[in-house]
Amino acid sequence: MPDFMSRVFGPPWLTLGASPARGFASALALVGAAALVVGMLLWTFKIDRIVGIFVIPVLISAIRWGLWPGVLAAIAGVALIGALFTSPRASPQLIDWEQIVRLAVFVLVAVVASRLAVTLQQHAETAERATSEARRRAETEQMREALIGSVSHELRTPLASILGATTVLTRAPAVTADPKLEPLAKVVREETERLNTVIQNLLDATRISSDALRPRFEWAEVADIVNAALERHRARLSGHNVKVDLAPELPLVYVDQNLIEQALGHVIENAMKYSPPGSPILVTGRVEDGMLAVTVTDSGLGISPEELGRLGERFFRGERVGAATGSGLGLWIAKAFLHANGGSLDPTSGGVGRGSTVILRLPIPAQRAVAEEP
């Protein structure tokens, strides 16, 4: 509607910065044109009482140039109506109520039309600003994702070489026998692994944001997924008392094993970072409420009610993380990976300082098989 009004009448003159005099002159010109049309109809077709034509200049003037040009068109139109349709032989009246009523109606039309035009123009400008802002944000987000993806891919190759070299160095007899070189080599390897994790998180975030996440479903054992996730973090888990308790005869799951393994790895990594060294970390597997639930429980910082509501948001990190490093992407990625496999991520906590529990839920095979059937 605003676009149609703008194409037909244009925006009000006040918004264009045009001079009021031009609006008034244009309004009078429209009234004159309407009078010419009325005169031609009277002379050619002998049609009388066609005063409604004078409403058109009032509408156009009020919409195109504003209220006061519309009021001027109303006054001029009513005056011409009196001149064209009042019989010279009619007895003069002290007050012509018909003309007064007609003028009131025309002025009301001018007021309503001008206000409607201003309102529509404001809505159109607001919508245009919102559209422009949304487009700008989308373009910025797209450029950021492309930059992150490009840089991350470029870093993976040299980083893989560095990681392989540092792994060999930490195991070399000359390094392990030197009390100064051994800790330095371990630091280099640990920091390289951390950088590799950060880059992998950025790549995963890019895949999720660009809707390029395409799970490759296969049958997998829960024990294999848990063991692979623990093995990936084996070096950093050495300072914690990790216990695994999987129920016997757990059903197979039909998932993308790599995605679920990474999701569980992010949850385990959080449990390590936010719980003191030597504290227990318990990983359990059960069938609950028709879903397969893998639970990671720690005795760390815990989660406040305010943090619990935002946990799993992109780039969210609590205020009590201290010196723990991270980008705030871990649980967000884990949640996205689980959703892609038809599962969910449910964090809970007894409160600050009382540890936390994160439950990874996956559909049981029977449900998954039904969902996959055409």
Secondary structure, DSSP 8 states (H G I E B T S, - for coil): -HHHHHHHT-S-HHHHT--HHHHHHHHHHHHHHHHHHHHHHHHHH-----GGGGHHHHHHHHHHH-HHHHHHHHHHHHHHHHHHHS-TTS---S--HHHHHHHHHHHHHHHHHHHHHHHHHHHHHHHHHHHHHHHHHHHHHHHHHHHHHHHHHHHHHHHHHHHHHHHHHHH-HHHHT-TTHHHHHHHHHHHHHHHHHHHHHHHHHHHHHTT------EEE-HHHHHHHHHHHTHHHHTTSEEEEEE-TT---EEE-HHHHHHHHHHHHHHHHHTS-TT-EEEEEEEEETTEEEEEEEE-SS---HHHHHHTTSTT---TT-TT----S-HHHHHHHHHHHTT-EEEEEESSTTS-EEEEEEEE-HHHHHHHH--
